[in-house]
Amino acid sequence: MQLRVLSYNIHRAIGIDRLFRPARIAKVLRHHEADLVLLQEVDVGVPRSGMLDLADEMSNAAGYPYHAIGLNVELSEGSYGNATLSRWPIIRQRNIDLTVGDRKCRGCLYTRVALDAGDEPERQIDIFNMHLGLTSQERVRQVGTLIHAPEFAALRATDRPCLVGGDFNDWGTLLAPIFTDILDFECATNHSGGYHKPYHTYPSFSPAGGLDKIFFRGPLQLVRRRRCWMGLTRIASDHLPVIADFEY
């Protein structure tokens, strides 16, 4: 079966023009027709985003019957975090706390999705959707926390496919070798043939940093990879989305 995955820091649906326009994000999602969507900076009940549940809004507006939300940052009104949207049932979910000390709260939303492969036996996939911290030491510790989470540790005993994606906030190549050289993942968002040379996704209007990534392992064949740099994505958020197409 074919599987399209998209990761996108939506910046609370506030564009670089400082306008709150969730319809622009939904239009980007509809245009690319991904099967699994990993979103970061998703508001729920926050005044700046109209008190909306953006996970629910994006899920409904872009045509995803299933979604999960992992809230990490509590504000005076509302909160925000990561959301995963799916065309298929989400059968497990847990928000993994990646907060380091007194730094800003961070998390990784774990989900397991039961893929509908038509007449074939049910297939499942594990997804880790995360938004890491701003300092290198913080990010390394957060990846260490993720590795020791029960859901991630269980990967060693299965060949079930797995995706790790989101906003890594990694301007260099500090984290990629941890996943590719130590944890046996492949990167789906590097330039073709470019070892640890990620697509630049931030800032969206003039990308200079490859902050947004998708890693994969298991019986997935990468068919196509790209960043989504078009007129709408240059203004809809301060990040560009990245997309990976797989054959499973």
C-alpha positions as a Markdown table, in Angstrom:
| # | Residue | x | y | z |
|---|---|---|---|---|
| 1 | Met | 0.0 | 0.0 | 0.0 |
| 2 | Gln | 1.1 | 3.6 | -0.5 |
| 3 | Leu | 1.5 | 5.9 | 2.4 |
| 4 | Arg | 2.0 | 9.7 | 2.4 |
| 5 | Val | 3.3 | 11.4 | 5.6 |
| 6 | Leu | 3.4 | 15.2 | 6.2 |
| 7 | Ser | 5.0 | 17.0 | 9.1 |
| 8 | Tyr | 4.2 | 20.7 | 9.6 |
| 9 | Asn | 4.8 | 23.2 | 12.4 |
| 10 | Ile | 1.7 | 25.3 | 11.9 |
| 11 | His | 2.7 | 28.2 | 14.2 |
| 12 | Arg | -0.8 | 28.2 | 15.7 |
| 13 | Ala | -2.2 | 29.0 | 12.2 |
| 14 | Ile | -0.7 | 32.4 | 12.5 |
| 15 | Gly | 1.1 | 33.3 | 9.3 |
| 16 | Ile | 4.2 | 35.5 | 8.8 |
| 17 | Asp | 1.7 | 38.3 | 8.1 |
| 18 | Arg | 0.7 | 37.9 | 11.7 |
| 19 | Leu | -2.9 | 37.0 | 10.7 |
| 20 | Phe | -4.7 | 34.0 | 12.3 |
| 21 | Arg | -5.9 | 32.1 | 9.2 |
| 22 | Pro | -6.6 | 28.4 | 10.0 |
| 23 | Ala | -8.2 | 28.0 | 6.5 |
| 24 | Arg | -4.8 | 28.5 | 4.9 |
| 25 | Ile | -3.3 | 25.6 | 6.9 |
| 26 | Ala | -6.4 | 23.4 | 6.1 |
| 27 | Lys | -5.9 | 24.3 | 2.4 |
| 28 | Val | -2.3 | 23.2 | 2.5 |
| 29 | Leu | -3.3 | 19.9 | 4.1 |
| 30 | Arg | -6.1 | 19.3 | 1.5 |
| 31 | His | -3.8 | 20.1 | -1.4 |
| 32 | His | -1.2 | 17.5 | -0.4 |
| 33 | Glu | -3.6 | 14.7 | 0.6 |
| 34 | Ala | -1.3 | 13.0 | 3.1 |
| 35 | Asp | -2.6 | 9.9 | 4.9 |
| 36 | Leu | -0.8 | 10.8 | 8.2 |
| 37 | Val | -0.2 | 14.4 | 9.3 |
| 38 | Leu | 2.1 | 15.4 | 12.2 |
| 39 | Leu | 1.4 | 19.0 | 13.4 |
| 40 | Gln | 3.3 | 21.0 | 15.9 |
| 41 | Glu | 2.3 | 24.3 | 17.7 |
| 42 | Val | -1.4 | 23.4 | 17.8 |
| 43 | Asp | -3.6 | 25.7 | 20.1 |
| 44 | Val | -6.6 | 24.5 | 22.1 |
| 45 | Gly | -8.7 | 27.1 | 23.7 |
| 46 | Val | -6.3 | 30.0 | 23.4 |
| 47 | Pro | -7.5 | 33.6 | 22.7 |
| 48 | Arg | -4.9 | 34.3 | 20.0 |
| 49 | Ser | -6.5 | 31.5 | 17.9 |
| 50 | Gly | -10.1 | 32.3 | 18.6 |
| 51 | Met | -10.4 | 29.8 | 21.5 |
| 52 | Leu | -10.6 | 27.1 | 18.9 |
| 53 | Asp | -9.5 | 23.5 | 19.2 |
| 54 | Leu | -7.1 | 23.6 | 16.2 |
| 55 | Ala | -6.6 | 19.9 | 16.2 |
| 56 | Asp | -10.3 | 19.4 | 15.8 |
| 57 | Glu | -10.6 | 22.3 | 13.3 |
| 58 | Met | -7.8 | 21.0 | 11.1 |
| 59 | Ser | -9.1 | 17.4 | 11.3 |
| 60 | Asn | -12.6 | 18.4 | 10.2 |
| 61 | Ala | -11.5 | 21.0 | 7.6 |
| 62 | Ala | -9.0 | 18.8 | 5.9 |
| 63 | Gly | -11.0 | 15.6 | 6.0 |
| 64 | Tyr | -9.3 | 13.4 | 8.6 |
| 65 | Pro | -11.7 | 11.3 | 10.6 |
| 66 | Tyr | -9.2 | 10.5 | 13.4 |
| 67 | His | -6.9 | 12.7 | 15.4 |
| 68 | Ala | -5.0 | 12.8 | 18.7 |
| 69 | Ile | -3.6 | 15.7 | 20.6 |
| 70 | Gly | -0.8 | 16.0 | 23.1 |
| 71 | Leu | -0.8 | 19.2 | 25.0 |
| 72 | Asn | 2.5 | 20.4 | 26.5 |
| 73 | Val | 2.3 | 24.1 | 27.3 |
| 74 | Glu | -0.3 | 25.5 | 29.7 |
| 75 | Leu | -1.2 | 29.1 | 29.2 |
| 76 | Ser | -3.3 | 31.5 | 31.3 |
| 77 | Glu | -6.1 | 30.5 | 28.9 |
| 78 | Gly | -5.8 | 27.3 | 27.0 |
| 79 | Ser | -2.8 | 25.3 | 26.0 |
| 80 | Tyr | -0.9 | 24.0 | 23.0 |
| 81 | Gly | 1.1 | 21.0 | 21.8 |
| 82 | Asn | 1.3 | 18.5 | 19.0 |
| 83 | Ala | -1.5 | 16.8 | 17.0 |
| 84 | Thr | -1.5 | 13.8 | 14.7 |
| 85 | Leu | -4.2 | 13.4 | 12.1 |
| 86 | Ser | -5.0 | 10.1 | 10.4 |
| 87 | Arg | -7.2 | 8.6 | 7.7 |
| 88 | Trp | -7.3 | 5.4 | 9.8 |
| 89 | Pro | -8.2 | 4.6 | 13.4 |
| 90 | Ile | -5.8 | 5.6 | 16.1 |
| 91 | Ile | -5.7 | 2.6 | 18.5 |
| 92 | Arg | -3.2 | 3.8 | 21.0 |
| 93 | Gln | -1.9 | 7.2 | 22.2 |
| 94 | Arg | 0.1 | 8.7 | 24.9 |
| 95 | Asn | 1.8 | 12.0 | 25.4 |
| 96 | Ile | 5.5 | 11.5 | 26.4 |
| 97 | Asp | 6.8 | 14.4 | 28.6 |
| 98 | Leu | 10.2 | 15.6 | 27.2 |
| 99 | Thr | 10.5 | 18.6 | 29.5 |
| 100 | Val | 14.0 | 19.3 | 30.7 |
| 101 | Gly | 14.3 | 20.9 | 34.2 |
| 102 | Asp | 12.6 | 24.3 | 34.3 |
| 103 | Arg | 12.8 | 24.9 | 30.6 |
| 104 | Lys | 9.7 | 25.2 | 28.4 |
| 105 | Cys | 7.5 | 22.2 | 28.5 |
| 106 | Arg | 8.0 | 19.9 | 25.5 |
| 107 | Gly | 6.5 | 16.6 | 24.5 |
| 108 | Cys | 6.2 | 13.8 | 22.0 |
| 109 | Leu | 2.8 | 12.5 | 21.0 |
| 110 | Tyr | 2.9 | 8.7 | 20.5 |
| 111 | Thr | 0.2 | 7.1 | 18.4 |
| 112 | Arg | -0.4 | 3.7 | 16.9 |
| 113 | Val | -2.5 | 3.6 | 13.7 |
| 114 | Ala | -4.3 | 0.6 | 12.3 |
| 115 | Leu | -3.9 | 1.0 | 8.5 |
| 116 | Asp | -6.7 | -0.1 | 6.2 |
| 117 | Ala | -5.0 | -2.1 | 3.5 |
| 118 | Gly | -8.2 | -3.3 | 1.7 |
| 119 | Asp | -8.4 | -7.1 | 1.5 |
| 120 | Glu | -5.0 | -7.6 | 3.2 |
| 121 | Pro | -4.5 | -8.3 | 6.9 |
| 122 | Glu | -4.5 | -5.2 | 9.1 |
| 123 | Arg | -1.3 | -3.4 | 9.3 |
| 124 | Gln | -0.1 | -1.1 | 12.1 |
| 125 | Ile | 2.4 | 1.7 | 12.4 |
| 126 | Asp | 3.9 | 3.6 | 15.3 |
| 127 | Ile | 4.2 | 7.3 | 15.1 |
| 128 | Phe | 6.2 | 9.7 | 17.4 |
| 129 | Asn | 5.4 | 13.4 | 16.7 |
| 130 | Met | 7.6 | 15.8 | 18.6 |
| 131 | His | 8.7 | 19.4 | 19.1 |
| 132 | Leu | 12.2 | 19.7 | 20.7 |
| 133 | Gly | 13.9 | 22.4 | 22.6 |
| 134 | Leu | 16.0 | 25.4 | 21.6 |
| 135 | Thr | 19.4 | 24.3 | 23.0 |
| 136 | Ser | 21.5 | 21.4 | 21.8 |
| 137 | Gln | 22.0 | 20.0 | 25.3 |
| 138 | Glu | 18.2 | 20.1 | 25.9 |
| 139 | Arg | 17.5 | 18.3 | 22.6 |
| 140 | Val | 20.0 | 15.5 | 23.3 |
| 141 | Arg | 18.5 | 14.9 | 26.7 |
| 142 | Gln | 15.0 | 14.9 | 25.2 |
| 143 | Val | 16.0 | 12.3 | 22.6 |
| 144 | Gly | 17.4 | 10.3 | 25.5 |
| 145 | Thr | 14.1 | 10.5 | 27.3 |
| 146 | Leu | 12.3 | 9.4 | 24.1 |
| 147 | Ile | 14.6 | 6.4 | 23.6 |
| 148 | His | 13.8 | 5.2 | 27.1 |
| 149 | Ala | 10.0 | 5.6 | 26.8 |
| 150 | Pro | 8.3 | 2.2 | 26.9 |
| 151 | Glu | 6.7 | 2.7 | 23.5 |
| 152 | Phe | 10.0 | 3.5 | 21.9 |
| 153 | Ala | 12.0 | 0.8 | 23.7 |
| 154 | Ala | 9.5 | -1.8 | 22.5 |
| 155 | Leu | 10.6 | -1.1 | 18.9 |
| 156 | Arg | 13.6 | -3.4 | 19.5 |
| 157 | Ala | 11.3 | -6.4 | 19.7 |
| 158 | Thr | 9.2 | -5.8 | 16.6 |
| 159 | Asp | 9.5 | -5.2 | 12.8 |
| 160 | Arg | 6.4 | -3.0 | 12.8 |
| 161 | Pro | 7.1 | 0.2 | 10.9 |
| 162 | Cys | 7.8 | 3.4 | 12.8 |
| 163 | Leu | 7.9 | 7.1 | 12.0 |
| 164 | Val | 9.6 | 9.8 | 14.1 |
| 165 | Gly | 8.9 | 13.3 | 12.9 |
| 166 | Gly | 8.3 | 16.9 | 13.8 |
| 167 | Asp | 10.1 | 20.1 | 14.6 |
| 168 | Phe | 13.6 | 19.0 | 15.9 |
| 169 | Asn | 14.8 | 22.6 | 16.2 |
| 170 | Asp | 18.2 | 21.3 | 15.1 |
| 171 | Trp | 20.1 | 23.8 | 12.9 |
| 172 | Gly | 23.0 | 21.4 | 12.6 |
| 173 | Thr | 23.5 | 17.7 | 12.3 |
| 174 | Leu | 23.6 | 16.8 | 16.0 |
| 175 | Leu | 20.5 | 14.6 | 16.2 |
| 176 | Ala | 20.3 | 12.9 | 12.8 |
| 177 | Pro | 23.2 | 10.5 | 13.4 |
| 178 | Ile | 21.6 | 9.4 | 16.7 |
| 179 | Phe | 18.6 | 8.2 | 14.7 |
| 180 | Thr | 20.4 | 6.9 | 11.6 |
| 181 | Asp | 23.7 | 5.5 | 13.0 |
| 182 | Ile | 22.6 | 4.3 | 16.4 |
| 183 | Leu | 18.9 | 3.6 | 16.3 |
| 184 | Asp | 18.8 | 2.2 | 12.7 |
| 185 | Phe | 16.4 | 4.8 | 11.2 |
| 186 | Glu | 16.6 | 6.3 | 7.8 |
| 187 | Cys | 15.9 | 10.0 | 7.1 |
| 188 | Ala | 13.1 | 10.7 | 4.7 |
| 189 | Thr | 13.7 | 14.5 | 4.5 |
| 190 | Asn | 17.3 | 14.8 | 3.4 |
| 191 | His | 18.2 | 15.8 | -0.1 |
| 192 | Ser | 18.4 | 12.7 | -2.3 |
| 193 | Gly | 21.9 | 11.3 | -1.9 |
| 194 | Gly | 22.8 | 14.0 | 0.7 |
| 195 | Tyr | 24.0 | 12.5 | 4.0 |
| 196 | His | 22.6 | 14.6 | 6.8 |
| 197 | Lys | 21.7 | 17.5 | 4.3 |
| 198 | Pro | 18.1 | 18.2 | 5.2 |
| 199 | Tyr | 15.6 | 20.2 | 3.3 |
| 200 | His | 15.6 | 23.7 | 4.6 |
| 201 | Thr | 12.1 | 24.6 | 6.1 |
| 202 | Tyr | 12.6 | 27.6 | 8.3 |
| 203 | Pro | 11.8 | 30.5 | 8.0 |
| 204 | Ser | 9.2 | 29.7 | 5.4 |
| 205 | Phe | 9.7 | 32.8 | 3.3 |
| 206 | Ser | 13.5 | 32.3 | 3.0 |
| 207 | Pro | 14.4 | 28.8 | 4.3 |
| 208 | Ala | 17.9 | 28.6 | 5.9 |
| 209 | Gly | 17.5 | 25.8 | 8.5 |
| 210 | Gly | 16.4 | 22.2 | 8.2 |
| 211 | Leu | 14.4 | 22.0 | 11.4 |
| 212 | Asp | 11.6 | 19.8 | 10.3 |
| 213 | Lys | 12.3 | 16.1 | 9.7 |
| 214 | Ile | 10.8 | 12.6 | 9.3 |
| 215 | Phe | 12.7 | 9.5 | 10.2 |
| 216 | Phe | 11.5 | 5.9 | 9.5 |
| 217 | Arg | 12.4 | 2.3 | 10.1 |
| 218 | Gly | 10.8 | -1.1 | 9.4 |
| 219 | Pro | 9.3 | -2.4 | 6.2 |
| 220 | Leu | 8.8 | 0.9 | 4.5 |
| 221 | Gln | 10.3 | 1.9 | 1.1 |
| 222 | Leu | 10.8 | 5.6 | 0.6 |
| 223 | Val | 9.5 | 6.5 | -2.8 |
| 224 | Arg | 9.6 | 10.3 | -2.8 |
| 225 | Arg | 10.6 | 13.1 | -0.5 |
| 226 | Arg | 10.1 | 16.9 | -0.7 |
| 227 | Arg | 9.4 | 20.1 | 1.1 |
| 228 | Cys | 6.3 | 22.0 | 0.3 |
| 229 | Trp | 7.5 | 25.4 | -0.9 |
| 230 | Met | 4.8 | 27.2 | -2.7 |
| 231 | Gly | 3.0 | 30.6 | -2.5 |
| 232 | Leu | 0.6 | 29.6 | 0.3 |
| 233 | Thr | 3.1 | 27.8 | 2.5 |
| 234 | Arg | 5.5 | 30.8 | 2.4 |
| 235 | Ile | 3.0 | 32.8 | 4.4 |
| 236 | Ala | 0.6 | 30.3 | 6.2 |
| 237 | Ser | 3.2 | 29.5 | 8.9 |
| 238 | Asp | 6.8 | 30.3 | 9.7 |
| 239 | His | 7.8 | 26.7 | 8.8 |
| 240 | Leu | 7.4 | 24.8 | 5.6 |
| 241 | Pro | 5.9 | 21.3 | 5.6 |
| 242 | Val | 7.9 | 18.2 | 4.6 |
| 243 | Ile | 6.4 | 15.2 | 2.9 |
| 244 | Ala | 7.5 | 11.6 | 2.5 |
| 245 | Asp | 5.8 | 9.0 | 0.3 |
| 246 | Phe | 6.3 | 5.3 | 1.2 |
| 247 | Glu | 5.4 | 1.9 | -0.1 |
| 248 | Tyr | 4.4 | -0.5 | 2.6 |
